[in-house]
């Protein structure tokens, strides 16, 4: 079978890159592909304006570079790669697929958008709703029941109020209530330094608790941690990690955040997961009203890959 020619765009942001890799990896498991990677690291404002200028220029009839070498599929995640993706489609053909909701001016030009349900985008021919973003984690079925993982997010002034003392007290409460487990804690690039200091001191004085700051964890560390730890607690602001842990088949608990927008998409995502029994709420668990449950299988990357093939290459699904 002839491989599909795939061009994958990356913007340098780990969360976005995992989504694109997740879809491409899942596609490769279903059909032969040849992939070319293009990197567009987060640009300056001037570069963004140049991209919009280039896009507006090719909107006029007769424009386009007419480069040789057709492409079957163009995949990318992140605002900064949308215009480069569409420009490539203009010159070399192919279908454009993104894992986020594009700017409204660009949305109709995308062939397919994988949009999480919490974005509340209206149904359309090129919109495919997912429960959460696709990722690269998988359920390998090798979890150790005596191990737990705690993932700490951090500051985002637009979405929530971060209180290091409050989050630390919840982390401490989980570990003290489930003290028979060996606990691994890690931070994220957004975690404030005072939170890291609290966690570092706590882990140093307690057997069976380890703290690994995000800056000291190599690429692939978190996926190995998902494989090993049966239960995972995540601060609610770390939306991507919540879905990664669920996809890895972990039992997932959520530390609550004080949202600035009660109807914001992060809050909607948290409510959706709790209402559908996919995660355990901290307050309910600590009070003994709820237990951490094994989640139903979730693999949004596989669903996205299947949707791509179903739309344009259904013969490859046989």
N, C-alpha and C positions, 0 to 999 in steps of 0.2 A: 504494500500500500504506500502511495506517495506521501511523504511527510508534509504536514501543513507548515507553511512558512509563517512563523510568529515573530513579531517584533514586540519586545517588552520594554516599557519606559519606567525608569526609577527616578525618584526625586531626592533620595538621600535620607528620607524620614523612615525609621525602622518599621513603624506601624503600617505605613503605606506600602513599603516594599514587601512586607510579609503577605499583604493581601494579594498583590500581583503575583508573587511567587506561589502563593497557595493555589490560585486559579491555574497558573501555567503548569505547576507540578501535577495537579489533578487531571489536567488535560492530557499531559504526557502519559499518565497511567491508563488512559482510554484509547489513545491513538498516537501514531508516530508524529513527532513535530521536529522542526528545525528552528532553533530560537536565536535571535540576535538581540542583545541587550543594549539599550541606549540610556545614558545617565544625564539627567537634567537636575542638578542640585538646586536647592531653593535659590531663586534668582533675586537680584536687586529689583527695586521698583522700576528702574529704567528698563531692565530686561523684560519685565512683565509688559510694560507699555510697547516695547518693540514687538513682542509676541502678538499682542492684540493688533498692532499695525499690520503685521504680516498676514494675520488671519483676515482682517478686513480687506486687504489688497486682493487676496485670492478669491474673495466672494464675488468679484466682478467677472463676467463671462470672458473666457479666453485666457484667464490667468492660470497659473500652475506650472510647475517646472518640467513635468513630463519625464521624470527620471525613469530609467529602465529598471526591470526587476520587480515583478509583481509580488505583493504580500497578501497572505490569506487573512491574517488576524493581527490586530494591533491592540495591545493590552497595557493599561497603566492606571495608577491610582494617585490622586492628588491634583489640586488646582493647577499647579505649575506645569503639569505634563499634558493637560487637555488640549491646548492649542497645538503644541508640537505633534501630538498624536493625529489631530485632524489635518494638519498640514501634510503629514506623511501619507495619510489616506488620499488626500487630494492629488498627490504626485504619483503614488504607486498603487492605489487601490486598496482593497481589503476591508474588513469589518472592524470598527472601533468598539472596544469594550472597556468600561471603567467600573471600578468598585465603589465609587462615591457618587453623590448627586452633583452633577456639574452645574456651573453657573447657568441661569435660566436662558441666557443668550446662546449658549453652546449645546444645551441639553438635546434639542431636536436633531442636532447633527451627529450625535452619538448613535451607533446602531444598537447598543445594549448597555444598560446601566444596572448594576447590582446594588440595590438600595435597601439598607436595613429598615425594618418595619417602623423603628422609632423615628425615622426621618419624616414619616407621614407624607410621602410624595404621592400625588394623585396617579392612579393607574394610567398607563399609556402603552403604546405598541412597543416601545423600547425600554420599558421599566420592568424589572424582575425583582420582586420583593424577597428579601432574605430575613431570617430571624436576627442574624448578626453578621458582621463582616467575615469574609472567608479568611483562612489563615493556613499556616504550614504545619500546625500540630495535628497529630493523629492519635487515636486510641490504640496503643500497642498491647494493652492488657497485661502490663507487667508492674502494676502499682504495688507498693508495699503498705500494708494496712497500718503499720506502726509509724508511718511518716506523714508529716504535715508541712505544708508550704504556706508562707504568708507573704503577700505581694503588696507593697506600699506605693501608692501614687504620690500626689503632691499638689503643689500650688498651681491653680489656673484661675486668675482673678475674674475671668468672664463667667465661669460656671458655678463655682462653689466657694464656701468659706473653709479654709484649711486650719485646723487646730491640732497642732502636734501633740499636745498633752492629752487631748481627748482621744485621738487615734491610738496613741501609745497605751492608754488605759484599757482600750478595747483589745488590743493585741495581747497585753498582759493577762487580761481576763480569759481569753481563749486558751492561752498556753497553760494557765493555772487550772482551768477546768478540765483540760484534756492533757494532763501532765504525763501520761504514760507514753505519749508520742515523742519522737525525735523531731524537733522543729527547725526548719530552715526559713530564714527571713531575708528578703531582699528589697531593695529600694528601686526607684526609677530616677531618670534624669531630673524629674520635677520635684523630687523629695527635698525639703529644706534641710539644711545642715543640722539644725537643732534636733530634728527628728532622727537623723542618722546617729547623732551622738547618744540620744536616749536608747536607741536600739542596740548600739555597740556596747554600751555599759551594761545593759540588761543581759545581753547574750554572754558577755565576759564573766558574769558572776553566776551563771546558771548552767548546770550540766544538761546536755541534750538539746541545747539551743544554739544555733549558729546564725551569724549575720554576715551577709555578703553584699556590700554596697554595689549598686548597678555598675559603677565605673570599673569594678574589679571582675565583672562577669564577662567572659568571652562570648562571641556569637555562638548560638546554639545551646548555651547554658540553660536557658529557661525551658527549652523544649525537653531537655534531659530531666530537668526537675519535674515537669509535668508527668513524664513517664514514670518517675520513681515514687511520687507522693500521691497517696490515695485521696487526701482531702486538701483543699486549697482555700484560703481566705484571702479576699481581695478588697481593697478600698473601692467604693462604688464609682469613683472618678476614673478608674483604670478600665474603661469599657472593653478595650481590645483584649486585655489579659483575662477578663471574665469569660469572654467567648473562647479564647484559646484554651483555657482550663476545661471548659465544658466539652470542647471538641476532643480534648485529650482523654475524656472519660472520667475526669476527677469529680469528686463531690465538692461542690462550690458553696462557700458562704460569703456574704457581702457585709463589709463594714459600711455603715451609712454615712452619707455626706449631708451637709446643710446646703441645699441647692439655692442659688440666687434666683433662678427662674423655675418656678414650680412646674411649668409646662415645657421646660427645655428638653432637648432630646436625650440627654444623659439621665435625667429623672424618669422620662418615659421608658427608657431602656431598663432601668432598675425595676420599675413597677411591672413591666411586662414579664420580666424573668421571675419575679416573686409571685405574681398572680398566676403564672402558668406552672408553678412548682419546679422551676428549673434550678433555682438557687435557694439558699436558706438565709433568712434575715437574721442579723446578729442579735437583735433584741429578743426575737422569738426563741432562738437557740439558747441564749444565755439564761433565759427564764425557764427553760425546760419545756416550752410549748411546741418546739419543732426540732426534728432531727435532720442531720445532713443525709440526703438521699442520693443514691446512684442515679445519675441523669440518664434520660433517654438518649440514644445515639444522636449526635449532631455533627454534621460534616457539610458546612455551607460551601466549601471549596469544591467538593464533589458535585453538589447540586448545580453550582455555577457552570462547571465544565460540561455537565450533561445538558444544560440549557443551551450552551453554545453549539454543541454538536446537534442537538435536536432541531435548532433553527436553521442551520446552514449545511451541516454535513451528517444528516441522519443515518446514512449508510454506514458510518463509522461506529454507530452504537450497536450494530449487530454482532 
